């Protein structure tokens, strides 16, 4: 059952009349580049999410309280709280209490 078909006949049998479709494709006109506004680029300062953690901290037990703020680059409030407490410890604050965690 050997048929001697040319390459063109095999292509028509497999893909149909694709040769005519290829000739119909035309180039689309070049798209104009979209200009971004400068104000929008200046408004965006950081691309990462930030949380601002506010702590009440003291160096001595029941001593004078100070407000300590820390900006964390995360969405997790738990991680932001841990980072803020470790930053307060580095500044030699011994006792800390979380006041608020808000997104910036």
Residue pairs with C-beta under 8 A, 6 or more apart in sequence:
5 13
11 18
11 19
12 19
46 73
48 73
49 73
49 74
49 75
49 103
50 71
50 72
50 73
50 103
50 104
51 71
51 72
51 74
51 75
51 77
51 80
51 101
51 102
51 103
51 104
52 69
52 70
52 71
52 72
52 101
52 102
52 103
52 104
53 69
53 70
53 71
53 72
53 80
53 81
53 83
53 84
53 98
53 100
53 101
54 67
54 68
54 69
54 98
54 99
54 100
54 101
54 102
55 67
55 68
55 69
55 70
55 84
55 85
55 88
55 96
55 97
55 98
55 99
56 65
56 66
56 67
56 68
56 96
56 97
56 99
57 65
57 66
57 67
57 68
57 88
57 93
57 95
57 96
57 97
58 64
58 65
58 66
58 93
58 94
58 95
58 96
59 92
59 93
59 94
59 95
60 94
60 95
61 94
61 95
66 93
67 99
68 84
68 87
68 88
68 91
68 93
68 96
70 80
70 83
70 84
70 87
70 88
71 104
72 79
72 80
72 83
72 84
74 80
74 83
77 101
80 101
81 98
81 101
84 96
84 98
85 96
88 96
